[in-house]
């Protein structure tokens, strides 16, 4: 399985999670800094995805997941999983809260939260 993970390397949360994922033993995981790969991000935008809404992952060139769905997918294939007992709660409450905190942290670091 080939997984491309497009993330914001300048965001401490995104960077920590991307480096935490331990799926390299099972999958070909490629970490891609979205800020340095604008061409691929434009391709995703043409498909209706917005990197400002969270991680984007492409699996085997035919499946795309974003945001909480991307984290849930990565968590499922990860060897060292963080268990979400209720994916709906994670999707609707935890993930939006983390996105909000991300914007505040990037603002405090003098970084733009949008691409």
C-alpha positions, 0 to 999 in steps of 0.5 A, a space after each residue: 500500500 502506498 500512502 502519500 500524506 500531505 500536511 503542513 510541516 510548519 504546524 507543530 501538531 501536523 508535524 508531530 502527528 506525521 512523524 508519530 505515525 508508525 506505518 512505514 513497516 507495513 506501508 510505503 508512507 511518503 510525507 509531503 510538506 503541502 507548503 512546498 508542493 503547491 501543484 499537488 495541492 491545486 490538483 486536490 482543490 480541483 477535486 474539491 479538497 482544501 488543505 486548509 481543512 486538514 491533512 490530505 492523504 492519497 492511498 494507492 493513487 485512487 483513494 483520497 481522505 481528508 481531515 478527521 477521515 484521514 487521521 482515522 484511516 491512518 490510525 487504522 493502518 498504524 501499528 501504534 494506534 491511538 484508539 478513538 472509541 467514538 469516531 463520530 465524536 472525534 470527527 464532529 468535536 475533537 478534530 474541529 477543536 484541534 483545527 481551531 487550536 492549530 490556527 491560534 498556535 500558528 498565529 502565535 508563531 507568526 505563521 499563516 494558517 492558510 496556504 
